[in-house]
Amino acid sequence: MSDDRNNDFDDFQGFDGSNDFGDPNADGMHFSEEELEAAMAGFEQEFKDAEASKNERTDNPPSKALDSSEASDDAESSESSGIDDMLNAAEDSLKFEDELQGLLGNRAKVAVIITRLTSPRLLAAFCELSDISAQCIGSAQGAVAVLRNLDGDGPEAAVKDMTIVVAGMPAILAVNRADKLEATMYVEGKAGKTFAPPVLFTSTAPFVEDLMLGITDMNALEQADMTIFDSADLDRDAAMSIIAEHTRFGRGASSIS
């Protein structure tokens, strides 16, 4: 029985092709302690290298290529940025042109129509009927219309039209052109008496002087909760309705309150 078992082992060839499987000292099956330690050290180093490579891939995942939607978003963002830059450049150009025309006196820096009306809403209605674009501000000294059309003789044309449409109502036009202040009274479309700015400002609300000197602007007045009505918010029917609310009709005459 024992001999048969040995014959079976003899028939099983070793790594080197020999049939000495049962010999522990046969070539190819024997390792010295130094060789074994060296082999284990090599395996351990390979394991450490593999782990380090795995950790590096985890900490620094490869960047992904942009998909079509991300590329499209980037393109739209770039296009939007380009449009914004163009609009900003155009706005800066217009501001420069306005400032230049203001320095040359071809465009007023600010122009206001000063009235004795108690209601800025009524003044806005008169502006609408006179085809005047203005923001009307109320004050105890009288409502004031801050004009939008400052080109050329636009302010003078506006006050002429208003005093013709609203017959019998005088109004004062104050204009700042090239840092020169002028104030003139108009009645029925005709220029009359002129006023020195210091004299004018003694009888107007403080914000009028601040506007004319550039100390304040409409944005600041809106933030200060001033009572402001815009003629652009009215049409003819609305303007006529407002005027009717403030008009008292009597026998053969009418008056504005």
C-alpha positions in Angstrom: 0.0 0.0 0.0 2.8 2.3 0.9 4.7 1.5 -2.3 1.7 2.3 -4.5 1.4 5.7 -2.8 5.1 6.5 -3.4 4.6 5.5 -7.1 1.8 8.0 -7.4 4.0 10.8 -6.1 6.8 9.7 -8.4 4.5 10.1 -11.5 3.6 13.8 -10.5 6.3 16.0 -12.0 7.8 18.9 -10.2 8.1 22.5 -11.4 11.4 21.7 -13.1 10.0 18.6 -14.9 11.6 16.1 -12.4 9.6 13.6 -10.6 11.2 14.2 -7.2 8.1 15.8 -5.6 8.6 14.0 -2.3 12.2 15.4 -1.8 12.1 18.6 0.2 15.6 19.4 -0.8 15.0 19.1 -4.6 15.9 21.9 -6.9 13.1 24.4 -7.6 11.3 23.7 -4.4 13.8 24.8 -1.9 14.1 28.5 -0.7 16.7 29.8 1.7 15.6 32.1 4.5 17.2 35.1 2.8 15.4 34.4 -0.5 12.1 33.9 1.3 12.5 37.2 3.2 13.5 39.0 -0.1 10.4 37.6 -1.9 8.1 38.6 1.0 9.6 42.1 1.0 9.0 42.4 -2.7 5.3 41.4 -2.3 4.9 43.8 0.5 6.3 46.7 -1.5 4.1 45.9 -4.5 1.1 45.9 -2.2 2.0 49.3 -0.8 2.5 50.7 -4.3 -0.9 49.4 -5.4 -2.6 50.9 -2.3 -0.9 54.3 -2.8 -2.0 54.4 -6.5 -5.5 53.6 -5.5 -5.6 56.3 -2.8 -4.2 58.9 -5.3 -7.0 58.1 -7.8 -9.6 58.5 -5.1 -8.3 61.9 -3.8 -7.8 63.3 -7.3 -10.5 61.9 -9.6 -9.8 62.5 -13.3 -11.5 65.6 -14.7 -14.6 64.9 -16.8 -15.1 66.4 -20.2 -17.9 68.9 -20.3 -21.1 67.5 -21.7 -23.1 69.3 -24.3 -25.3 71.1 -21.8 -22.4 72.4 -19.8 -20.6 73.5 -23.0 -23.9 75.2 -24.0 -24.2 77.0 -20.7 -20.6 78.2 -20.9 -21.3 79.5 -24.4 -24.5 81.3 -23.3 -22.6 82.8 -20.3 -19.8 84.0 -22.5 -22.3 85.5 -25.0 -24.3 87.2 -22.2 -21.1 88.6 -20.8 -20.2 90.0 -24.2 -23.6 91.7 -24.6 -23.3 93.2 -21.1 -19.9 94.6 -22.0 -21.3 96.1 -25.1 -24.3 97.7 -23.3 -22.0 99.1 -20.6 -19.7 100.5 -23.2 -22.7 102.1 -25.0 -24.0 103.5 -21.8 -20.6 105.0 -20.9 -20.4 106.5 -24.4 -23.9 108.1 -24.0 -22.9 109.5 -20.5 -19.8 111.0 -21.9 -21.7 112.5 -24.8 -24.2 114.0 -22.5 -21.5 115.4 -20.3 -19.7 116.9 -23.3 -22.9 118.5 -24.6 -23.5 119.8 -21.1 -20.1 121.4 -21.0 -20.7 123.0 -24.4 -24.1 124.3 -23.3 -25.9 122.3 -26.0 -27.7 120.2 -23.4 -28.9 121.4 -20.0 -27.7 119.6 -16.9 -31.1 120.1 -15.3 -34.2 122.1 -16.0 -37.3 122.5 -13.8 -40.7 124.3 -14.2 -41.7 125.9 -10.9 -45.4 126.6 -10.3 -47.7 127.6 -7.5 -49.9 124.6 -7.9 -50.6 122.7 -4.7 -50.8 119.3 -6.4 -47.9 117.6 -8.2 -50.5 115.2 -9.6 -52.4 118.1 -11.2 -49.1 119.4 -12.6 -48.3 115.9 -14.1 -51.8 116.1 -15.8 -50.9 119.5 -17.3 -47.6 118.1 -18.5 -49.3 115.2 -20.2 -51.8 117.5 -22.0 -48.8 119.7 -23.1 -46.8 116.7 -24.3 -44.2 117.3 -21.7 -42.3 114.4 -20.1 -41.5 115.2 -16.5 -41.5 114.0 -13.0 -43.6 116.3 -10.8 -42.7 116.9 -7.1 -44.9 118.4 -4.5 -43.9 121.0 -1.9 -45.4 123.6 0.3 -44.1 126.3 -1.9 -45.6 124.8 -5.1 -45.3 121.8 -7.4 -42.2 121.5 -9.5 -41.8 119.6 -12.8 -38.3 118.1 -13.4 -38.0 117.9 -17.2 -36.5 115.0 -19.1 -35.9 116.7 -22.5 -32.8 118.7 -21.9 -31.5 119.0 -25.4 -31.2 122.4 -27.1 -34.1 124.6 -26.4 -36.3 121.7 -25.2 -36.8 123.3 -21.7 -37.9 126.6 -23.2 -40.3 124.9 -25.6 -41.8 122.9 -22.7 -42.6 125.9 -20.5 -44.0 127.8 -23.5 -46.4 124.9 -24.3 -47.5 124.5 -20.8 -48.3 128.2 -20.2 -50.3 128.2 -23.5 -52.2 125.1 -22.7 -53.0 126.3 -19.2 -53.9 129.9 -20.0 -53.4 132.3 -17.2 -51.0 130.2 -15.2 -47.6 131.7 -14.9 -44.5 129.4 -14.5 -40.8 129.9 -13.9 -38.3 128.0 -15.9 -35.0 127.4 -14.1 -32.1 125.9 -16.3 -28.6 124.9 -15.6 -26.5 125.1 -18.7 -22.7 124.7 -18.5 -23.0 125.5 -14.8 -24.7 128.8 -15.6 -28.1 129.1 -13.8 -30.9 131.1 -15.4 -34.5 131.6 -14.2 -37.2 133.2 -16.3 -41.0 133.6 -15.8 -43.3 132.7 -18.7 -46.9 133.7 -19.2 -49.0 132.5 -22.1 -46.0 131.2 -23.9 -43.9 134.4 -23.6 -40.8 135.0 -21.6 -40.9 137.8 -19.1 -39.1 138.7 -15.9 -35.8 137.0 -15.1 -34.6 136.2 -11.6 -31.2 135.9 -10.0 -30.8 132.3 -8.6 -30.3 133.5 -5.0 -33.6 135.4 -5.2 -35.4 132.5 -6.8 -34.2 130.0 -4.2 -35.5 132.0 -1.3 -39.0 131.3 -2.4 -38.7 127.7 -3.5 -38.4 124.4 -1.6 -34.8 123.5 -0.6 -34.6 120.5 -3.0 -35.0 122.9 -6.0 -31.6 124.6 -5.3 -30.0 121.2 -4.6 -31.2 119.9 -8.0 -30.1 122.9 -9.8 -26.6 122.8 -8.2 -26.2 119.0 -8.7 -26.2 118.3 -5.0 -29.1 115.9 -5.3 -30.9 114.0 -8.1 -34.2 112.3 -8.6 -33.1 108.9 -7.3 -32.1 110.6 -4.0 -35.5 112.4 -3.8 -37.4 109.2 -4.5 -35.5 107.5 -1.7 -36.3 110.4 0.6 -40.0 109.6 0.1 -40.8 112.8 -1.7 -44.3 113.0 -3.3 -43.6 112.4 -7.0 -45.9 111.9 -10.0 -44.7 111.0 -13.5 -46.5 112.4 -16.5 -45.5 109.2 -18.4 -47.9 107.2 -16.2 -50.9 109.2 -17.5 -52.8 109.2 -20.8 -55.1 112.0 -22.0 -58.2 110.6 -20.4 -56.5 110.2 -17.0 -55.1 113.7 -17.2 -58.5 115.2 -18.0 -60.1 113.3 -15.1 -57.4 114.7 -12.7 -58.0 118.2 -14.0 -61.7 117.8 -13.5 -61.2 116.9 -9.9 -59.3 120.1 -9.3 -61.5 122.5 -11.3 -64.5 124.4 -10.0 -66.9 125.6 -12.7 -68.9 128.7 -12.1 -71.1 131.0 -14.1 -69.0 132.0 -17.1 -65.7 131.2 -15.5 -63.7 128.4 -13.9 -60.8 128.2 -11.4 -58.1 125.7 -10.5 -57.6 124.7 -6.9 
